[in-house]
């Protein structure tokens, strides 16, 4: 596959499939899946160190931060204060200035609290973070986040872990039309075709965790999505035909008997 | 000295934060540390003197989406 780089704040991204590291059986599987996915960006969460078991393995023993771009998240944060706290701790670890900013507004849907998200984005962008806010599929909010200093916007396709796919492709399309920053679909992808749809719409990348980790064969699914993302991107660049209601014959009328 | 580390009460003879992390067997390059809600930079771990009832949080990266 040929290179198709994109750049955010001076950082070159080689892969348009970004992958989450949650919910795998063990770190060995995590490492194999990431390898199969071809992703160069992996998301991680910030949590307490296990101080009772000193020999417990560390995720970063399996994912080399020199080989992959580590994108810490603020998953589990339900207010601005917590999201800022987790972001600053993530940066202090010294591995990344990037933050996948989540300010969650509702436990059942894990939909973002976009008012809090906007505030946190503004503050963190001013502090020099490269902010990737996880937002809903609202074009107005996407623009507001961009204006607040977001390095990219990450609209959901559907609720996190739901596998419902891209529920509102028209809104994603409108976000793409208005955005001056990259658009990365985050959450909702259930299988390879969903990722292809996101890319065909013109998204710059997709971030996927559960669709891979929850598949019967996560390694095969990672590979399937890698191809789907590539196919979708290529189809977007190729330019699809417009949809219309009636038929147009593919074979000539001329020369018929 | 009585302190609280990652939600658990603990007694320590460590004087500085750096000593505490050594006592806990934690590799400092992999973690971020907060004392009483304030982040203590790695370069300040050796200077930071622990006090009675300090609340310390030590975090690292785990799998997440």
Interface residues (C-beta under 8 A of the other chain):
Chain A: X20 X21 X22 X23 X24 X27 X30 X43 X44 X45 X46 X47 X48 X49 X51 X54 X58 X59 X60 X70 X72 X73 X75 X85 X88 X89 X90 X91 X92 X93 X94 X95 X160 X161 X187 X207 X209 X210
Chain B: X5 X6 X7 X8 X24 X25 X26 X27 X29 X30 X31 X32 X33 X34 X37 X39 X41 X42 X57 X58 X59 X60 X61 X62 X63 X64 X65
